Amino acid sequence: MITVTVVSAQPDAAERHIVTLPAGATLRDAVLAAGVPIEEATDAGIWGKAAPLDAPLAAGDRVELYRPLLADPKSARKKRATEQGYRWQGRTRRAVRGTTGEPATP
């Protein structure tokens, strides 16, 4: 028998289930033993690394159920920064070089 932890994070709370399974159990078995519908476990992993549902488990593994992203993290960060007053300057300023390769004088 092996013992694994099944965790999932929802926007309002986190759930943690400790389940005992027979040796040779798979990630799918752990999800079903935790009482999570298999349709909700399309994205799952073991110790932070994505794994298929037929991946074998070892004693002490942490099975993580991932939820889909609601927004692009990069655009959400940019929106928060803009709301806080940060001004985007784009690329860094560089001296414009002339045809001779010398820096242009300002």
FIKOLZA-1660 file (N, C-alpha, C; in steps of 0.1 Angstrom, whole numbers, plus 5000, padded with zeros to 4 digits):
% residues 106
   i   px   py   pz ch aa at
   1 5008 4988 5000  A  M  N
   1 5000 5000 5000  A  M CA
   1 5009 5012 5000  A  M  C
   2 5005 5023 4993  A  I  N
   2 5012 5035 4992  A  I CA
   2 5002 5046 4996  A  I  C
   3 5008 5057 5002  A  T  N
   3 5000 5068 5006  A  T CA
   3 5004 5080 4998  A  T  C
   4 4995 5087 4992  A  V  N
   4 4998 5099 4984  A  V CA
   4 4988 5110 4988  A  V  C
   5 4992 5123 4985  A  T  N
   5 4984 5134 4988  A  T CA
   5 4979 5140 4975  A  T  C
   6 4966 5143 4974  A  V  N
   6 4960 5149 4963  A  V CA
   6 4956 5163 4966  A  V  C
   7 4961 5173 4959  A  V  N
   7 4957 5187 4962  A  V CA
   7 4952 5194 4950  A  V  C
   8 4942 5203 4953  A  S  N
   8 4937 5211 4942  A  S CA
   8 4934 5225 4948  A  S  C
   9 4936 5235 4940  A  A  N
   9 4934 5249 4944  A  A CA
   9 4923 5255 4936  A  A  C
  10 4913 5260 4943  A  Q  N
  10 4902 5267 4937  A  Q CA
  10 4903 5282 4941  A  Q  C
  11 4896 5291 4934  A  P  N
  11 4898 5305 4937  A  P CA
  11 4895 5309 4952  A  P  C
  12 4886 5302 4958  A  D  N
  12 4883 5305 4972  A  D CA
  12 4888 5296 4983  A  D  C
  13 4894 5285 4979  A  A  N
  13 4899 5275 4989  A  A CA
  13 4908 5265 4982  A  A  C
  14 4916 5258 4991  A  A  N
  14 4924 5247 4986  A  A CA
  14 4919 5234 4993  A  A  C
  15 4920 5223 4985  A  E  N
  15 4916 5211 4991  A  E CA
  15 4928 5201 4991  A  E  C
  16 4928 5193 5002  A  R  N
  16 4939 5183 5003  A  R CA
  16 4933 5170 5008  A  R  C
  17 4936 5160 5001  A  H  N
  17 4931 5146 5005  A  H CA
  17 4943 5137 5006  A  H  C
  18 4944 5130 5016  A  I  N
  18 4954 5119 5018  A  I CA
  18 4947 5106 5015  A  I  C
  19 4952 5099 5005  A  V  N
  19 4946 5086 5001  A  V CA
  19 4956 5075 5002  A  V  C
  20 4951 5063 5005  A  T  N
  20 4959 5051 5005  A  T CA
  20 4955 5042 4993  A  T  C
  21 4965 5038 4985  A  L  N
  21 4962 5031 4973  A  L CA
  21 4970 5018 4973  A  L  C
  22 4967 5008 4965  A  P  N
  22 4975 4996 4964  A  P CA
  22 4988 5000 4956  A  P  C
  23 4998 4992 4957  A  A  N
  23 5010 4994 4950  A  A CA
  23 5007 4993 4935  A  A  C
  24 5014 5001 4927  A  G  N
  24 5012 5001 4913  A  G CA
  24 5000 5010 4908  A  G  C
  25 4995 5018 4917  A  A  N
  25 4984 5027 4914  A  A CA
  25 4988 5038 4905  A  A  C
  26 4979 5044 4897  A  T  N
  26 4982 5054 4888  A  T CA
  26 4976 5067 4893  A  T  C
  27 4980 5078 4886  A  L  N
  27 4975 5091 4889  A  L CA
  27 4959 5091 4889  A  L  C
  28 4953 5085 4879  A  R  N
  28 4939 5084 4877  A  R CA
  28 4933 5077 4890  A  R  C
  29 4939 5067 4895  A  D  N
  29 4934 5060 4907  A  D CA
  29 4934 5070 4919  A  D  C
  30 4944 5078 4920  A  A  N
  30 4945 5087 4931  A  A CA
  30 4934 5098 4930  A  A  C
  31 4932 5103 4918  A  V  N
  31 4921 5113 4916  A  V CA
  31 4908 5107 4920  A  V  C
  32 4905 5096 4915  A  L  N
  32 4892 5089 4918  A  L CA
  32 4890 5086 4933  A  L  C
  33 4901 5082 4940  A  A  N
  33 4900 5079 4954  A  A CA
  33 4898 5092 4962  A  A  C
  34 4902 5103 4957  A  A  N
  34 4900 5116 4964  A  A CA
  34 4886 5121 4962  A  A  C
  35 4879 5115 4953  A  G  N
  35 4865 5119 4951  A  G CA
  35 4863 5131 4941  A  G  C
  36 4874 5133 4933  A  V  N
  36 4873 5143 4923  A  V CA
  36 4868 5137 4910  A  V  C
  37 4858 5143 4903  A  P  N
  37 4854 5138 4890  A  P CA
  37 4866 5138 4880  A  P  C
  38 4867 5127 4872  A  I  N
  38 4878 5126 4863  A  I CA
  38 4878 5137 4852  A  I  C
  39 4866 5143 4849  A  E  N
  39 4865 5153 4839  A  E CA
  39 4873 5166 4844  A  E  C
  40 4873 5168 4857  A  E  N
  40 4880 5180 4863  A  E CA
  40 4895 5178 4864  A  E  C
  41 4900 5166 4862  A  A  N
  41 4914 5163 4863  A  A CA
  41 4921 5161 4850  A  A  C
  42 4917 5169 4840  A  T  N
  42 4924 5168 4827  A  T CA
  42 4938 5173 4828  A  T  C
  43 4941 5183 4836  A  D  N
  43 4955 5188 4838  A  D CA
  43 4959 5184 4852  A  D  C
  44 4968 5175 4853  A  A  N
  44 4973 5170 4866  A  A CA
  44 4988 5168 4865  A  A  C
  45 4994 5168 4877  A  G  N
  45 5009 5166 4877  A  G CA
  45 5013 5159 4890  A  G  C
  46 5025 5155 4891  A  I  N
  46 5031 5149 4903  A  I CA
  46 5043 5158 4907  A  I  C
  47 5042 5164 4919  A  W  N
  47 5053 5173 4924  A  W CA
  47 5056 5184 4914  A  W  C
  48 5046 5190 4909  A  G  N
  48 5047 5202 4900  A  G CA
  48 5051 5200 4886  A  G  C
  49 5052 5187 4882  A  K  N
  49 5055 5184 4868  A  K CA
  49 5043 5177 4862  A  K  C
  50 5038 5182 4850  A  A  N
  50 5027 5176 4844  A  A CA
  50 5029 5162 4841  A  A  C
  51 5018 5154 4843  A  A  N
  51 5019 5139 4840  A  A CA
  51 5006 5134 4835  A  A  C
  52 5007 5124 4826  A  P  N
  52 4994 5118 4821  A  P CA
  52 4987 5111 4833  A  P  C
  53 4974 5108 4830  A  L  N
  53 4966 5101 4841  A  L CA
  53 4970 5087 4843  A  L  C
  54 4978 5081 4834  A  D  N
  54 4982 5067 4836  A  D CA
  54 4996 5066 4841  A  D  C
  55 5001 5077 4847  A  A  N
  55 5015 5077 4853  A  A CA
  55 5015 5070 4866  A  A  C
  56 5024 5061 4868  A  P  N
  56 5025 5054 4881  A  P CA
  56 5029 5063 4893  A  P  C
  57 5024 5060 4904  A  L  N
  57 5027 5067 4916  A  L CA
  57 5036 5060 4925  A  L  C
  58 5044 5067 4933  A  A  N
  58 5052 5061 4944  A  A CA
  58 5047 5066 4957  A  A  C
  59 5051 5059 4968  A  A  N
  59 5047 5063 4981  A  A CA
  59 5052 5077 4984  A  A  C
  60 5043 5086 4990  A  G  N
  60 5047 5099 4994  A  G CA
  60 5046 5110 4982  A  G  C
  61 5041 5106 4971  A  D  N
  61 5039 5115 4960  A  D CA
  61 5029 5125 4963  A  D  C
  62 5030 5137 4957  A  R  N
  62 5020 5148 4958  A  R CA
  62 5014 5150 4944  A  R  C
  63 5001 5146 4943  A  V  N
  63 4994 5147 4931  A  V CA
  63 4987 5161 4931  A  V  C
  64 4989 5169 4920  A  E  N
  64 4984 5182 4920  A  E CA
  64 4974 5183 4908  A  E  C
  65 4962 5189 4910  A  L  N
  65 4952 5191 4900  A  L CA
  65 4953 5206 4896  A  L  C
  66 4955 5209 4883  A  Y  N
  66 4956 5222 4879  A  Y CA
  66 4943 5227 4873  A  Y  C
  67 4940 5240 4874  A  R  N
  67 4928 5246 4868  A  R CA
  67 4933 5255 4856  A  R  C
  68 4924 5257 4847  A  P  N
  68 4929 5265 4835  A  P CA
  68 4931 5280 4839  A  P  C
  69 4939 5286 4832  A  L  N
  69 4942 5301 4835  A  L CA
  69 4930 5309 4829  A  L  C
  70 4926 5319 4837  A  L  N
  70 4915 5327 4833  A  L CA
  70 4920 5339 4824  A  L  C
  71 4932 5343 4826  A  A  N
  71 4938 5354 4819  A  A CA
  71 4953 5351 4816  A  A  C
  72 4958 5358 4806  A  D  N
  72 4972 5357 4802  A  D CA
  72 4980 5364 4813  A  D  C
  73 4989 5357 4820  A  P  N
  73 4997 5363 4831  A  P CA
  73 5004 5375 4827  A  P  C
  74 5010 5375 4815  A  K  N
  74 5018 5387 4811  A  K CA
  74 5009 5399 4809  A  K  C
  75 4997 5398 4803  A  S  N
  75 4989 5410 4801  A  S CA
  75 4982 5414 4814  A  S  C
  76 4980 5404 4823  A  A  N
  76 4974 5408 4836  A  A CA
  76 4984 5416 4845  A  A  C
  77 4997 5412 4844  A  R  N
  77 5007 5419 4851  A  R CA
  77 5009 5433 4846  A  R  C
  78 5008 5435 4833  A  K  N
  78 5009 5448 4826  A  K CA
  78 4997 5457 4830  A  K  C
  79 4985 5451 4831  A  K  N
  79 4974 5459 4835  A  K CA
  79 4975 5463 4849  A  K  C
  80 4979 5455 4858  A  R  N
  80 4981 5459 4872  A  R CA
  80 4991 5470 4873  A  R  C
  81 5002 5469 4866  A  A  N
  81 5013 5479 4867  A  A CA
  81 5008 5492 4862  A  A  C
  82 5000 5492 4851  A  T  N
  82 4994 5504 4845  A  T CA
  82 4985 5511 4855  A  T  C
  83 4976 5503 4862  A  E  N
  83 4967 5508 4872  A  E CA
  83 4974 5514 4883  A  E  C
  84 4986 5509 4887  A  Q  N
  84 4994 5515 4898  A  Q CA
  84 5002 5527 4894  A  Q  C
  85 5001 5531 4881  A  G  N
  85 5008 5543 4877  A  G CA
  85 5022 5541 4871  A  G  C
  86 5026 5529 4868  A  Y  N
  86 5039 5526 4861  A  Y CA
  86 5037 5530 4847  A  Y  C
  87 5047 5538 4841  A  R  N
  87 5047 5542 4827  A  R CA
  87 5056 5533 4819  A  R  C
  88 5051 5527 4809  A  W  N
  88 5058 5518 4800  A  W CA
  88 5066 5526 4790  A  W  C
  89 5079 5524 4789  A  Q  N
  89 5088 5531 4780  A  Q CA
  89 5092 5524 4768  A  Q  C
  90 5088 5511 4767  A  G  N
  90 5092 5503 4756  A  G CA
  90 5106 5499 4757  A  G  C
  91 5113 5500 4745  A  R  N
  91 5127 5496 4745  A  R CA
  91 5136 5507 4752  A  R  C
  92 5148 5503 4756  A  T  N
  92 5156 5512 4763  A  T CA
  92 5162 5522 4752  A  T  C
  93 5165 5534 4757  A  R  N
  93 5170 5544 4747  A  R CA
  93 5185 5541 4744  A  R  C
  94 5188 5542 4732  A  R  N
  94 5202 5541 4728  A  R CA
  94 5206 5552 4719  A  R  C
  95 5219 5555 4719  A  A  N
  95 5223 5566 4710  A  A CA
  95 5222 5561 4695  A  A  C
  96 5217 5570 4687  A  V  N
  96 5216 5567 4673  A  V CA
  96 5229 5569 4666  A  V  C
  97 5234 5558 4659  A  R  N
  97 5247 5559 4653  A  R CA
  97 5246 5564 4639  A  R  C
  98 5256 5572 4635  A  G  N
  98 5256 5577 4622  A  G CA
  98 5262 5566 4612  A  G  C
  99 5264 5570 4600  A  T  N
  99 5269 5560 4590  A  T CA
  99 5283 5556 4593  A  T  C
 100 5291 5564 4601  A  T  N
 100 5305 5561 4603  A  T CA
 100 5307 5552 4615  A  T  C
 101 5296 5549 4622  A  G  N
 101 5297 5541 4634  A  G CA
 101 5299 5549 4647  A  G  C
 102 5301 5562 4645  A  E  N
 102 5303 5571 4657  A  E CA
 102 5290 5574 4663  A  E  C
 103 5289 5575 4676  A  P  N
 103 5276 5579 4683  A  P CA
 103 5272 5593 4678  A  P  C
 104 5259 5595 4676  A  A  N
 104 5254 5608 4672  A  A CA
 104 5255 5617 4684  A  A  C
 105 5257 5630 4681  A  T  N
 105 5257 5639 4692  A  T CA
 105 5243 5644 4695  A  T  C
 106 5240 5646 4707  A  P  N
 106 5226 5650 4710  A  P CA
 106 5223 5665 4707  A  P  C
% end
